[in-house]
Amino acid sequence: MSEDAHRGWQKPSIYDVARAAGVSHMTVSRVLNGHPNIRESTRARVVKAIDEMQYTRSSIARALATSRTMRIGVLVDSPVQWGPNSTLRAIESAARAQQYSVSAFATSDEDAETISAGIADLVAQGIDALCVIAPRSSALELFREHSSNMPTLVIKSEPDAHLHTAGVDQYAGARMAVAHLVEQGHREIAHVAGPLDWYDARARWQGWRDELRDRGLSEGRVAQGDWTSDSGYRIGTSRELGGSTAVFAGNDQMALGLIHGFVDRGMRVPGDVSVAGFDDLPDARHFLPPLTTVRQDFTALGSLALRLLIAAIDGDDTAIHELIAPELVVRASTAPPAS
């Protein structure tokens, strides 16, 4: 048995590629990085060696064949929040399926220098395209001031005249939740809004307003939250939403705090007041009571983002806007109002 067979197959290294091509490993590295001072005949030998060593479907081979790095940069604002974090994870998963790698730069500061440094850091890694997860309008405006000319996709549910955009349809999801409450018989439906600097919070608030208006109902009370359960609890223990028989909360975390606050005030959910949320957190089904909410399909969003990014890399510079449809998930936190 040969030594190679005894050791078993091992993935070829850059040194193996260099040996097969008859060049140094530094030459292979220069070819991989698109160095301009490489003879075409040398480049061809390196590509041939990679093909023969079963790298024809690897990211390295594809990068050589297409003059791409097969790397996507992701600039993500507010990464600790559920939506931005879930979107980043979905893009990473979709990228792996397409043999792309992902470099991410996270920022939670509304600071032009930080965003500029993030873009510079990602560009320095030789990315083919940039995905921006900037849920706050202030962060996106800073990005516009410091953006590069490379293919770019922004994750948001509102279209943009100059950028590729993709997102989950926040507005439609809010209308679904409010329609469900109206169809159960509620007429006094309040809203706990997220921070209105966030595109998603504004879309959900607008969806709540428009669904009530189109149903011939007046706007209910509005309370301002900050996405956290603590803000929901503060609202629930206050009387800001007095007289409402149902509440549409801007996210599940605020809905959780809201329910807790209502219960501490001696109110029954849904006996005295129904509560619906938005996101469908993994724990939403285990709230007491289990939460009616709007589910966002982040897996589908990640796949859509990769498709649009690859199209942009391929030269499609027409601004594209595509949305993923949300899904209403009805659970025990909503019921018809008490008679």
DRENTI-935720 format. One record per residue: residue in one letter; x negated, y, z of N, C-alpha, C in turn. Coordinates in steps of 0.001 Angstrom, whole numbers, plus 500000, padded with zeros to 6 digits. Atoms other than C-alpha are relative to their C-alpha. Example, Ala and Ser with C-alpha at 12.3 -4.5 7.8 and 13.67 -1.06 7.14 Angstrom:
2
A499110498810500000487700495500507800499100501200500000;S500820498810499940486330498940507140500770501090500730;
END
This chain:
339
M499151498815500000500000500000500000499113501239500000;S500806498800500072498632503417499071500204500839501249;E499894499128498830497955506026501708501242500867499920;D498818499167500157500721508238500250501267499235500316;A498810500809499748503222505391500354500127499699501487;H499970500302498577502210504548503916500530501200500800;R499562498824499273502765508139505020501436500381499662;G498672499596500458506030508407503091499908501288499199;W500020498815500852507007511212500695500032501250500866;Q500009498722499318506197514704501881500236501111498978;K499733498890500891507396517967500389498689500637499570;P501259499401500470504599519358498187499803501398500572;S500350498686499488502792522365499621499481500871498859;I500569499102500997501430525400497799498646499492499518;Y501302500556500383498050523611497819500163498856499001;D499733501083500950499551520579496041500347500579498626;V499644499353501260501061522860493395498750500555499332;A501227499420500547497723524640492974499095498926499405;R500858501093500481495836521334492592500536499452498680;A499415500557501220498279520050489980499878500965498825;A500077499010501072498117523305488015498568500365499648;G501392499672500260494338523552488243499663501443500295;V500255498616499611494409526943489941499837500047501519;S500105499835498558493795528318493407501378500238500611;H498709499768499354496546528550495969500349501484499996;M499733498572500096496148532338495838500632500353498656;T499396499765501315496968532226492132501460499581500011;V498598500433499885500117530230492879500802501054500762;S499317498980499215501024532810495514500281501240499170;R499793498811500842500526535646493026501103499758498972;V498945500329500960502734533875490478501364500053500690;L498735500006499257505427533339493104500484501403500309;N499645498632499630505342537014494008500066500948498815;G499827499178501192505495538216490410498868500970499742;H501141499115500205502010539693490343499812500258498501;P500053499691501440501551541517487001498729499505499303;N501282500359500636497913540469486409499780498488499957;I500081501461500153498607536793485734500250499665498532;R499800500399501392498158535272482298501261499149499878;E498781500773500229501305533819480803499702498509499971;S500359501425500047499487530513480182499822499440501407;T500172500433498609498594530336483896501356499857500674;R498645500066499445502135531121484929500730498753499506;A499329501175500570503394528404482570499501498714500651;R500545501201499364501030525830484150500553499830501421;V499464500073498634502259526704487638501463499547499972;V498598500405500126505892526428486570500107498521499652;K499993501410500402505152523072484904499669499099501188;A500369500795498835503476521781488062501157499894500990;I498861500026499085506474522742490164501099499088499459;D499005500881500609508814521011487709499638498538500228;E500435501390499890506759517824487805499984499511501443;M500032500392498585506628517873491593501378500099500651;Q498616500073499536510447517854491856500449501273500709;Y499549498727499490510861521517492591500944500701499024;T499207499343501039513089522143489593501286500614500537;R498773499429499447516126522818491781499734500794501263;S500312499267498778514310524557494623500068501492499761;S499970498547500114514431528242495344498715500516499360;I501261499573500610510763528511494335500094499883498481;A499916500193501440511389527056490878500976500986499373;R499024499066500536514464529182490366499436501421500000;A500601498668499957512551532276491453499024500193498849;L500943499914501107509841531512488907500716500115498663;A499296500033501279512320530831486136500764501298499729;T499152498822500167514339533983486762499326501302500410;S500721498829499485511714536386488151500754500624501168;R499286499549498815513777536620491330499401499361501243;T500492500560498745512913536052494961500999499044500633;M498927500823499439516220534271495657500242500362501465;R499800499513498632516602536403498777500977501175499977;I499021498941499827519552538581499830499705500720501305;G500141499221498773519128541392502330501372500381500530;V498735499606499378521933542083504796499716501034501081;L500065498944498992522138545348506712501325499970500755;V498752500198499256524657544813509510500077500959501181;D499721499067498913526089547456511829500898499314501026;S499178500562498910527628546513515220500036498477499958;P500036501451500196526451542873515001500587499194501149;V499457500766498876527801541918518434501510499836499896;Q498551500116500140531405542413517326500359498787499139;W499573501242500645533368539424516063499972500089498478;G499916499905501453534018540648512518498644500078499311;P501312499919500646530489541782511546499147498753500194;N500803501192499739528847538784513208500501498812499195;S499433501126500757531231536285511594499751500162498505;T500276499755501414530758537928508200498554499667499665;L501418500311500216526962537688508502499777498497499949;R500175501461499972527147533990509416500589499358498746;A499377500552501203529481533311506497499148500256498771;I500868499689501137527160535055504043498761499114500033;E501163500877499883524197533073505367500340498588499532;S499591501346500409526103529815504867500216499922498494;A499765499984501446527241530751501356498693500123499235;A501291499831500661523700531819500465499226498682499954;R500691501296499987522255528477501528500564499072498930;A499373500866501003524760526708499298499571500365498586;Q500444499542501320523499528784496358498473500063499912;Q501468500039499944519818528219497323499386501393500080;Y500537498688499659519386531818498402499661500007501481;S500279499748498591517787532871501668500509501392500347;V499459498725499530518967535798503780499047500625501006;S500713499205499008517020538492505592500977501031500538;A499031499087499399519105540511508055499299501047500855;F500462498918499132518486543822509767501227500542500706;A498828499593499231520899544706512584499757501340500670;T500073498718499302521617548142513975501346500296500632;S498768499539499359524154549473516435499908501483500306;D500207498566499781522821553027516412500454500793498782;E499628499092501090524398555802514352498838500971499791;D501262499287500110520906556953513468499473499835498586;A500443500055501390519777557848509963498641499331499881;E501342500583500067516185556863510722500052498485500150;T499881501446499808517230553403511933500517499327498737;I499448500576501221519312552743508838498989500077498869;S501034499865501021516583554066506570498900498973500210;A501033500999499693514040551834508352500486498599499664;G499445501313500327516371548853507936499970499715498513;I500026500164501459516720549391504194498570499775499527;A501399500138500401512959549841503844499447498632500374;D500475501308499546512296546677505857500499498893499075;L499435501031500869514616544602503670499412500074498592;V500563499834501346513338546046500393498563499488499958;A501393500457499943509757545293501496499892498481499937;Q500010501461500058510726541621501701500327499473498604;G499788500415501383511416541585497971501379499460499710;I498640500516500202515173541075498149500494500320498593;D499399499795501321517165540735494917501215500913500058;A498783499194499849520264542484496278500214500278501471;L499741499578498629521589544159499398501492499908500291;C498621500040499511524792543415501304500070500858501260;V499856499090498866525956546085503747501281499666500753;I498847500222499130528241545143506627500048501208500932;A499949498732499260529050548646507878501451500308500324;P498569499823499715532473548564509555500368501410500431;R499717498623499588532134552136510844499739500950498832;S500155499070501116532634554938508335498751500858500169;S501187499180499759529858556962509978498734499272499570;A501185500772500385527335554155509449499900499884498485;L500039500130501455528329553736505799499568501310499346;E500424498711500566527903557450505124498492500194500156;L501451499935499833524389557268506565499305499091499000;F500580500902500993523701554286504319499969500656498627;R499951499355501316524784556271501257498837500993499835;E501057499000500070522216558927502112498616499376499841;H501324500629500004519377556397502341499981498717499173;S499901501250500754520429553678499908498971499943498885;S500910500223501122518188552170497278500817499812498727;N499311500172501283519018551613493615500266498545499653;M499816501413500324519178547838493870501475499600500051;P498610500468499932522404545824493392500479499917501450;T499516499894498624524533546414496487501478499662500077;L498603500313499691527771545056497938500286500474501415;V499580499571498675529596546643500870501211499180500420;I498871500754499467531895544561503048500976500977500641;K498913499198499452535048546602503549501242499785499150;S498759500321500707538687546265502603500486501135499124;E499618498875500853538892549690500949499089500045498784;P500847499908501197537666550141497353499085501211500056;D500958498906500088534749552416496521499675500204498529;A500184499722501425534248554141493187498613499656499499;H501389500153500440530501553551493152499328498722500469;L500633501187499426529892550256494949500878498766499801;H499270501258499895530853546601494760500500499892501447;T499439500156498657533174545962497728500797498710500081;A499226501217499759534752542863499236500392499980501469;G499577500082498607536688542134502377501250499165500145;V498703500591499707539676540557504058501018501140499997;D498982498960500125542880542506503388500589500321501369;Q499584499613498652543261544178506788501408500593500004;Y498700499331500092546245546259505727501122498971499860;A498973501033500198548212543242504491500174499154501257;G499909500792498786547373541310507640500797500698501088;A499238499242499007548721544075509873501488499986499667;R498593500009500394551926544218507870500630498630500275;M499481501340499694552307540439508252500381499878501472;A499743500111498566552067540679512037501224500803500408;V498859499143499642554534543565512282501291499447499398;A498803500595500619556957541914509828500515498831500833;H499607501127499143556949538811512025500750500496501226;L499345499476498805557865540892515086501370500588499672;V498714499434500409560615542754513226501005498886499716;E499093501097500354562059539506511902500459499210501221;Q499548500623498755562246538209515467501029500861500722;G498979499141499416564499541149516276499471501209500745;H500574498857499275562090543696517787500176501289499204;R499841498695500632562741547364517073499074501049500606;E500950499098499337560365549079519524498650499287500052;I501267500735500145556956547842518398498838500982500133;A501146499125499743553866549537519822498748499441499330;H501286500420500576550296549391518586498858500408500917;V501262499697499329546985549158520423498940500042498923;A500917499808501117544497550592517940498552499823500431;G501438500022499795540808549890517652499418501366499698;P500634498694500259538287552728517254500231500441498556;L499577499586501337539482554765514288498856500455499114;D501163499836500869535927555284513030499742498719499211;W500153501293500683536212551635511946501027499906498874;Y499088500174501136537673550966508494501103499012500348;D499001501028499694539435547838509791501065500534500952;A499031499447499048541056549694512689500978500932499296;R499126499072500725542394552375510356500979499253499110;A499127500762500890543761549801507902501097499283500784;R499005500704499183545511547860510671501030500980500551;W499079498967499520547000551045512125500937500440498877;Q499175499578501129548217552112508661500990498912499612;G499087501095500308549703548675508011501159499934500975;W498954499961498969551626548872511304501006501117499691;R499126498860500293552985552327510402500872499733498779;D499267500143501258553959551438506844501044498902500072;E499003501073499893555700548185507736501217500483500778;L498872499460499243557829549950510341500808500971499136;R499311499027500848558630552771507922500831499308498931;D499289500678501080559581550409505105501156499152500511;R498897500739499390561816548501507506501058500946500568;G499041499025499494563629551733508404499903500229501489;L500197499845498557562179551803511933499058501165500278;S500898498917499600560530554687513731498721499416500593;E501272500449499422556938554461514857500146499815501506;G500026500215498562556451552985518295498847500762500634;R501084499342499279553951554102520886498647499477499507;V501357500385500370550212554026520137499082500254501188;A501027499854498975547440553439522656498647499736499356;Q501324500105500605543741553794521844499112499069500812;G500934500916499373541457550867522642498629500094499361;D501367499973500551537807550117521897499517498614499599;W500232501393500396538005546446520768499814499071501204;T500318500879498870537259545153524298501252499565500753;S498913500469499135539470543117526608500261500991501131;D499829499033498911538848545720529314500906501147499584;S499129498899500440540459548437527203501439499523499879;G498657500549500060543440546168526575500610499867501386;Y499497500147498624543747545459530288500404501357500574;R499674498652499513543645549184531101501345500466499443;I498738499591500634546485549811528635501162499179500565;G498940500866499491548463546822529914500427500341501411;T499653499658498622548313547969533532500547501414500128;S499423498652500001549291551518532596501429499936499471;R498643499960500562552671552654531306500000500698498645;E500126499339501303551396553940527958500970499438498970;L499153500651501001553553551459526064501410499753500529;G498697500194499375556659551792528217501148500016498997;G498846500092500881559911550798526496499813499108498804;S500261500865501155558242548608523878500359498560500344;T499702501414499792559526545076523481498970499100499330;A501053500767500672556544544015521316498814500932499754;V501225499238500251552951545107520765499159499260498967;F500996500511500938550659544591517788498652500570500423;A501327499586499561547103544721519129499026499909498833;G500928499926501122544281545657516752499008498870499919;N500800501228500066542263542575517694500387499086501152;D499622500997499003542533539434519815499453500329501382;Q500569499683498695540226540680522567500848501030500731;M499106499032499349542412543710523240501320499343500368;A498759500710499681545457541422523084499848499183501278;L500253500789498788543891539189525759500072500887501240;G499947499087498862543320542127528107501389500556500228;L498640499472499911546773543480527328500914499015500726;I499177501027499348548447540203528321499666499917501486;H500432500040498600546389540100531508500578501186500764;G499464498812499348547430543660532341501502499928500196;F498555500142499874551101542966531653500358499038501132;V499702501005498975551066539866533851499718500555501391;D500306499403498702549388541781536671501045501030500416;R498903499072499693552259544273536439501308499267500255;G498796500791499749554738541419536875500854499787498777;M499252500186501244555803541278533219499709498622499418;R500153501305500638556339538044531315499712500179498511;V500313500032501435554790537401527895500274498578499502;P499272498974500751556769536838525731501371500355500563;G498656499758499488559824536999528011500398501463500029;D499715498570499932559595540750528602499395500777498836;V500665499312501101557199541766525823499195498983499193;S500772500862500893555764539943522822498695500695499633;V501310499452500356552094540377521870499435499228498815;A500691500602501149550411539722518516498640500669499859;G501355499475500161546716540152517750499525499931498561;F500613500049501333544309540093514825498604499418500147;D501321500652500116541268537863514055500101498489500056;D499953501421499677542252534408515352498642499523500508;L501202500477499321539277534020517656500117498508500280;P499919501434499694538361530376518350500781499699501277;D499298500239498740539839530763521851501448500492499990;A498664499404500013543077532463520743501094498966500260;R498993501047499787544957529165520778500083499568501464;H500034500390498592543997528755524443500315501149500948;F499515498925499143545160532148525705501277499508500697;L498734500319499323548070532000528153500906501225499908;P499674501096500920550307532054526262499095500030498767;P500767500006501264548593530964523021500444501152499104;L499768498715500648548295534036520826500427499888498544;T499652499756501404550159534846517634499015501026499454;T501059499125500494547543536474515432499852499872498490;V500289500019501431546216537124511928498611499412499807;R501273500700500211543475534782510754499259500590498815;Q500883499567501082540552536054508673499153498806499553;D500774501118500533538892533492506405498594500490499655;F501348499500500218535245534413506816499202499104499055;T500684500898500937534073531335504912500272500434498563;A499648499537501342535964532506501835499369501362499711;L500610498689500193534640536043502367498513499868499679;G501410500210500289531059534785502445499774499519498582;S500123500513501369531534532873499197500282501097498977;L499680498889500900533163535890497547498844500995499940;A501114499045499959530341538170498689498824499506499179;L501130500549500771527695535837497220500286500044498507;R499656499982501426529563535581493920499835501410499426;L500105498626500493529762539364493580498558500500500020;L501403499605499947526158539853494653499217499409498832;I500704500634501115524920537354492068500401500660498684;A499570499295501208527034539084489419499279501335499874;A500712498724500022525423542385490395498532499801499632;I501388500316500342521961540814490203499878499728498500;D500006500328501428522864539577486725500264501212499111;G499885498779500791523456543165485657501380500588499891;D498654499433500046527176543752486200500035501212500926;D500037498791499186527135547375487367501349500705500086;T498652499451499872530886547959487135500486499784501429;A499542500112498616532292548684490587501152498999500080;I499017501071499841534262545602491652500535500036501423;H499387500065498674536722545356494556500891498765500056;E499190501212499860538097541985495645500284499747501468;L499566500238498631540009540971498753500394498542500217;I499542501313499556540644537731500639501321500197500745;A498704499890499320544252537221501761499900499449501421;P499958500523498629544735536854505538501157499034500174;E498931500975499715547046534322507185500576500274501380;L499347499836498703549588534816509956500082498644500705;V499940501223499184549304532201512718500945500275501160;V498983499748498988552420532081514899499841499015501153;R500101500821498795552029530840518468500989500518501042;A498968499787498973553833531234521797500027501399500601;S500008498660499393552970534871522615501053500932499427;T498923499185500589555802536163520420501300499205500018;A498673500617499978559525535476520711501027501116499827;P498983498950500092562829537311520134500117500764501301;P499863499204498755563457540156522613501115499466500872;A498964500441499051565429539386525739501264500800499730;S498718499323500263569092540184525259500456500776501220;
END
